[in-house]
Amino acid sequence: MICSNCGADISSKDIKCPYCGAMQYEASEKKYMNDLYKINSDMDNLDKNVRRYALLSIAKSIGYVLIGTAAALVIGVAIGRFDYKQYNDSRKERNEIHKAMDWYDDNSAKLDELYTLQRYSEARDIIRNYDGNTSLMASWEHYNFIQLYDWYYDAFSKVYENVKGQDKAEVMEYQFKNGYRHALDLVNMKENKGSYANRNYMTCSKEDRQIIDMWVENARDYLVNYAGLSEDDIRQQIDELYPDGYYDYKLGQSYEDKYYEEWSRR
């Protein structure tokens, strides 16, 4: 006989599936009818006076049996559904892990190639399209490096090159201010020990940290030689603008306006 809940092959006499615990209604009904038939048979052998008493007792017993059977059915169905859900959830999780492993096998070599060629934005795009198990993706040795590139340097590098390569009159106000903000983000990422970004930095390889350090030096160059900050100004503003580890946009706006006006007049 096949279990009506999980489909396992079980005995026709099993009133409860030994695998998922679900109640088997056909077997339960058959057992109930056999028990009832036996009771009726025994009744025929009783004396009339005894039979009246027996009927009352049997009716009560049947009531208890029915109540117990109903309760067992409810509990059995609940247990069966729980076990079935657990089984399916576990199977889904295994399928997702296998899918993520296949994706990683298909793309890890390409990621290594792009990293070697310093085509970081292309590696970043591949990682962005990954929707599997994050811990598996994080096992790629340059994962945190590409994350920091995506969060901090990609936007800053575009502003940095634009400001360096253009006449002052051609630099838009928003470009200058973006450069200021992203440059501070980079310096804060390096110096704010214990922050989430700094932990990512510290888990990078020595070679990757050397590249990131060059990004930070570019950020300092922007802040000192374009925005006009001193080293003391940089430290002070990191303390003021990142009280909880995140840039204070409201306070930062006043600094952005100030340094842009000063830079425009120079």
C-alpha positions as CSV (number, residue, x, y, z in Angstrom):
1,M,0.0,0.0,0.0
2,I,1.2,3.6,-0.7
3,C,1.1,6.2,2.0
4,S,-1.4,8.9,1.1
5,N,0.8,11.6,2.5
6,C,4.5,10.9,1.6
7,G,4.0,8.1,-1.0
8,A,6.1,5.5,0.9
9,D,5.4,1.8,0.3
10,I,3.9,0.5,3.6
11,S,1.9,-2.5,4.9
12,S,-1.9,-2.6,4.3
13,K,-2.2,-3.2,8.0
14,D,-0.4,0.0,9.0
15,I,-2.9,2.6,10.4
16,K,0.0,5.1,10.7
17,C,2.8,5.6,8.2
18,P,6.1,4.5,9.8
19,Y,8.0,7.1,7.7
20,C,6.0,10.3,8.0
21,G,3.6,9.5,10.8
22,A,0.5,10.3,8.7
23,M,-2.7,8.4,9.6
24,Q,-3.9,5.9,6.9
25,Y,-7.7,6.2,6.7
26,E,-8.4,3.0,4.8
27,A,-6.4,0.8,7.2
28,S,-7.9,2.6,10.2
29,E,-11.4,2.1,8.9
30,K,-10.8,-1.6,8.3
31,K,-9.4,-2.1,11.8
32,Y,-12.4,-0.3,13.3
33,M,-14.9,-2.4,11.3
34,N,-13.1,-5.6,12.4
35,D,-13.2,-4.5,16.0
36,L,-16.8,-3.7,15.7
37,Y,-17.6,-7.0,14.1
38,K,-15.8,-8.8,17.0
39,I,-17.8,-6.8,19.5
40,N,-21.1,-7.7,17.8
41,S,-20.1,-11.4,17.8
42,D,-19.4,-11.3,21.5
43,M,-22.7,-9.7,22.0
44,D,-24.6,-12.7,20.7
45,N,-23.2,-14.8,23.5
46,L,-24.4,-12.5,26.2
47,D,-27.4,-13.0,28.4
48,K,-30.3,-10.5,27.7
49,N,-29.9,-8.9,31.1
50,V,-26.2,-8.6,30.6
51,R,-26.6,-7.4,27.0
52,R,-28.4,-4.2,28.1
53,Y,-25.5,-3.4,30.4
54,A,-22.9,-4.4,27.8
55,L,-24.6,-2.1,25.2
56,L,-24.2,0.9,27.4
57,S,-20.6,0.0,28.1
58,I,-19.8,-0.6,24.5
59,A,-21.5,2.6,23.4
60,K,-19.3,4.4,25.8
61,S,-16.2,2.5,24.6
62,I,-17.1,3.3,21.0
63,G,-17.4,6.9,21.9
64,Y,-14.0,6.9,23.5
65,V,-12.6,5.0,20.5
66,L,-14.1,7.5,18.0
67,I,-12.7,10.4,20.0
68,G,-9.3,8.8,20.3
69,T,-9.3,8.0,16.6
70,A,-10.2,11.5,15.6
71,A,-7.5,13.0,17.9
72,A,-5.0,10.5,16.5
73,L,-6.0,11.5,12.9
74,V,-5.5,15.2,13.7
75,I,-2.2,14.6,15.3
76,G,-1.1,12.2,12.6
77,V,-2.0,14.7,9.8
78,A,-0.2,17.5,11.6
79,I,3.0,15.4,12.2
80,G,2.8,14.1,8.6
81,R,2.6,17.6,7.2
82,F,5.4,18.9,9.4
83,D,7.7,16.0,8.4
84,Y,6.8,16.5,4.7
85,K,7.5,20.2,4.9
86,Q,10.8,19.6,6.6
87,Y,11.8,17.1,3.9
88,N,10.8,19.5,1.1
89,D,12.6,22.5,2.7
90,S,15.7,20.4,3.1
91,R,15.5,19.2,-0.5
92,K,15.1,22.8,-1.7
93,E,18.1,24.0,0.3
94,R,20.2,21.2,-1.1
95,N,19.1,22.1,-4.6
96,E,20.0,25.7,-4.1
97,I,23.5,24.7,-2.8
98,H,24.1,22.5,-5.8
99,K,22.9,25.3,-8.1
100,A,25.3,27.8,-6.4
101,M,28.2,25.3,-6.7
102,D,27.5,24.8,-10.4
103,W,27.4,28.6,-10.9
104,Y,30.7,29.0,-9.0
105,D,32.4,26.3,-11.1
106,D,31.2,28.0,-14.3
107,N,32.3,31.5,-13.3
108,S,35.3,31.3,-10.9
109,A,37.8,31.0,-13.8
110,K,36.3,34.0,-15.5
111,L,36.4,36.0,-12.3
112,D,40.1,35.1,-11.8
113,E,40.8,36.3,-15.4
114,L,39.1,39.6,-15.0
115,Y,40.8,40.2,-11.7
116,T,44.2,39.5,-13.3
117,L,43.4,41.9,-16.2
118,Q,42.3,44.6,-13.6
119,R,38.8,44.6,-15.2
120,Y,37.2,45.0,-11.8
121,S,33.9,46.5,-12.9
122,E,33.3,43.4,-15.1
123,A,34.0,41.1,-12.2
124,R,31.7,43.2,-10.1
125,D,28.9,42.8,-12.6
126,I,29.2,39.0,-12.6
127,I,29.0,39.0,-8.8
128,R,26.0,41.3,-8.8
129,N,24.1,38.7,-11.0
130,Y,24.9,35.9,-8.6
131,D,21.8,35.1,-6.5
132,G,22.9,31.9,-4.7
133,N,24.5,31.1,-1.4
134,T,26.6,34.1,-0.3
135,S,29.0,32.1,1.8
136,L,30.0,30.1,-1.3
137,M,30.6,33.3,-3.3
138,A,32.6,34.7,-0.5
139,S,35.0,31.8,-0.8
140,W,36.4,33.4,-3.9
141,E,39.7,34.9,-2.7
142,H,39.1,38.4,-4.2
143,Y,35.4,38.7,-3.2
144,N,35.9,41.3,-0.5
145,F,38.3,43.2,-2.7
146,I,35.7,43.5,-5.4
147,Q,33.0,44.4,-2.9
148,L,35.2,47.4,-1.7
149,Y,35.8,48.4,-5.2
150,D,32.1,48.4,-5.9
151,W,31.1,50.2,-2.7
152,Y,33.9,52.9,-2.7
153,Y,36.4,53.1,-5.4
154,D,34.4,52.7,-8.6
155,A,32.3,55.9,-8.1
156,F,35.3,57.8,-6.7
157,S,37.7,56.9,-9.5
158,K,35.4,58.3,-12.2
159,V,35.1,61.6,-10.3
160,Y,38.8,61.7,-9.6
161,E,39.8,61.3,-13.2
162,N,37.2,63.9,-14.4
163,V,38.4,66.5,-11.9
164,K,42.1,65.9,-12.6
165,G,41.7,66.0,-16.3
166,Q,39.4,69.0,-16.7
167,D,39.8,72.7,-16.3
168,K,38.3,74.1,-13.1
169,A,35.6,75.8,-15.1
170,E,34.4,72.6,-16.7
171,V,34.1,70.7,-13.4
172,M,30.5,70.6,-12.3
173,E,29.6,71.3,-8.7
174,Y,28.1,67.8,-8.2
175,Q,31.3,66.2,-9.5
176,F,33.4,68.1,-7.0
177,K,31.1,67.3,-4.1
178,N,30.8,63.6,-5.0
179,G,34.6,63.4,-5.1
180,Y,34.8,64.9,-1.6
181,R,32.2,62.5,-0.1
182,H,33.6,59.4,-1.8
183,A,37.2,60.3,-0.9
184,L,36.3,60.6,2.7
185,D,34.4,57.3,2.5
186,L,37.6,55.6,1.3
187,V,39.8,57.1,4.0
188,N,37.2,56.3,6.7
189,M,37.1,52.7,5.4
190,K,40.8,52.3,5.9
191,E,41.1,54.1,9.3
192,N,37.8,53.3,11.1
193,K,39.1,50.1,12.8
194,G,36.4,47.6,13.7
195,S,33.9,48.9,11.1
196,Y,32.2,46.5,8.7
197,A,34.1,47.9,5.7
198,N,37.4,47.8,7.6
199,R,36.9,44.2,8.5
200,N,36.4,43.5,4.8
201,Y,39.6,45.3,4.1
202,M,41.5,43.3,6.7
203,T,40.3,40.0,5.3
204,C,41.8,40.9,1.9
205,S,45.1,39.4,0.8
206,K,48.3,41.5,1.2
207,E,48.4,42.2,-2.5
208,D,44.8,43.3,-2.5
209,R,45.3,45.6,0.4
210,Q,48.2,47.2,-1.4
211,I,45.9,48.1,-4.3
212,I,43.3,49.4,-1.9
213,D,45.9,51.5,-0.1
214,M,46.7,53.2,-3.5
215,W,43.0,54.0,-3.8
216,V,43.1,55.6,-0.4
217,E,46.2,57.6,-1.4
218,N,44.2,58.9,-4.4
219,A,41.4,59.9,-2.1
220,R,43.9,61.8,0.1
221,D,45.3,63.5,-3.0
222,Y,41.8,64.6,-3.9
223,L,41.0,65.9,-0.5
224,V,44.3,67.8,0.0
225,N,45.2,69.0,-3.5
226,Y,41.7,69.6,-4.9
227,A,39.3,70.1,-1.9
228,G,41.9,71.9,0.1
229,L,41.8,69.9,3.4
230,S,44.8,69.4,5.7
231,E,45.5,66.1,7.3
232,D,44.1,67.5,10.6
233,D,40.9,68.5,8.7
234,I,40.6,65.0,7.3
235,R,40.8,63.4,10.7
236,Q,38.4,65.9,12.2
237,Q,35.8,65.5,9.6
238,I,36.0,61.7,9.7
239,D,35.2,62.0,13.4
240,E,32.4,64.4,12.9
241,L,30.8,62.9,9.7
242,Y,30.9,59.2,10.7
243,P,29.6,59.1,14.3
244,D,28.0,55.7,13.8
245,G,30.1,54.5,10.9
246,Y,27.9,56.1,8.1
247,Y,28.3,59.4,6.4
248,D,26.2,62.2,7.9
249,Y,24.7,63.7,4.8
250,K,23.1,66.7,6.5
251,L,26.3,67.9,8.2
252,G,28.4,66.8,5.2
253,Q,26.4,69.1,2.9
254,S,27.7,72.1,4.8
255,Y,31.3,70.9,4.3
256,E,30.7,70.1,0.6
257,D,29.4,73.7,0.0
258,K,32.2,75.3,1.9
259,Y,35.1,73.5,0.1
260,Y,33.4,73.8,-3.3
261,E,33.2,77.6,-2.8
262,E,36.8,77.9,-1.7
263,W,38.0,75.7,-4.6
264,S,36.0,77.8,-7.1
265,R,37.7,81.0,-5.9
266,R,41.2,79.7,-6.0
